[in-house]
Amino acid sequence: MAAGQGTRMRPLTEHTPKPLLKIGDLTLLQRQINFIGKQVSSVGVSVGYKSDAVSQHAIATGADFILDIENGGNASWLNFDSIRNMNAQILIITSDNLMEVDLEMLEQETSQFPENSFIVSRKENGKEPGDRIEFENTNITRISPNSNSPYLATGLQVLNPSILDRETIYQDFHEVWNDLIEKRMLTSSKFEPSVWSAIDTPEDLQREVIKNSNQEL
């Protein structure tokens, strides 16, 4: 997912789309393509803001296809027939949430329930903004930024588009999640990232640049 305008990253994103901002020698988007590329059969990138630049970079760094949502919401790419008709689980990751998680183990977990969808969360007791996840056993019952749950959505999920409502035109992922929660088909993964960071602001990016520089030393 690389379609957002990155408004909280301004002024950095006034001319450069957020997925093309760099940490070290790699853009955020290239880091995510490298991360998931070995675990999936093909990589698709949703684009919107400055779509030409993001599309060219995505293809040049290993993406197989592009889904241009133009001014649509973050889930609007799920309305494409090529995605909606896909009867297989797809791995979804945002371009601005960097993490380390065992994707092979995640695939083993999710493949046991091929019609279900999964969200990977991380226990964060601080004040980090984002969607908080409530669940009973492993069934997710609510996702909201206003929840007091310590479990924060990491930006990584597994979804089978074929179980979505065929008559619904989705725009926001909260619509998707609410649909799946009602069907009791949204599960909290038992795996958490060992390392996770959200790149939402210029300060977040600078922190990761410094961390990367220290690791290279």
C-alpha positions, 0 to 999 in steps of 0.5 A: 500500500503506497497511495497515501499523500503523507500529510504528516510528513510534510514538508518532505512529501510536498515534492517526494511521495512518502514511499520514496523517502529513503532510509540509508540507500533504500526507499521505504517502498523498496524495503517493503518489497524486499521484505515480502518479495521472497514470501509471495508469488507476485507483488502488487503496489497500490498507488495514488498520490504522485502515482507515476513516480511511485509506479516507476520506482515500484516496477524498477525495484521488483513489483509485478503490477500496479493498482492505481486508485487515483483519489480512492480510499486506502482499501479501494484497490480491493474493488478491482476485479483482478483482486476481488476474484482472487480466491487466495490469501494475499499479504498486505503491508503498508509502505510506512510500517517497518518491521521484522516478523517471520513471514514463513511462520505467519504463512503456516498459521494463516494457511490453516484457515484459508477463508479467514483474514488475519491482522498482525498486532503488537502489544504497545502500552504507550501513546502510539497513535493508530488502530487498536485491536480488541479480541476474544480468544483470537476472534477480533471484535473491534478495531478503533483508534479510540480503543484502550486495548494495548494491541496496536495494528502493525500495518501487516495483514492477510486477507482473502478477497473472495470472502468480501461482500460482492455488492459492497464498494469498499473505500476504507479498511475499517469498512472491510474489517467491520464486514469481516468482524460481523462474519466472525472471519477476522482473526488476530495472528499469534505472531508479533513483530520482533521489531516494529516502527511507524514512519509517520512524521519527519522525526520518525524518519530521522530516528530511523535514518540515525538508527540505520547509520549506527547499524552500518557503523 
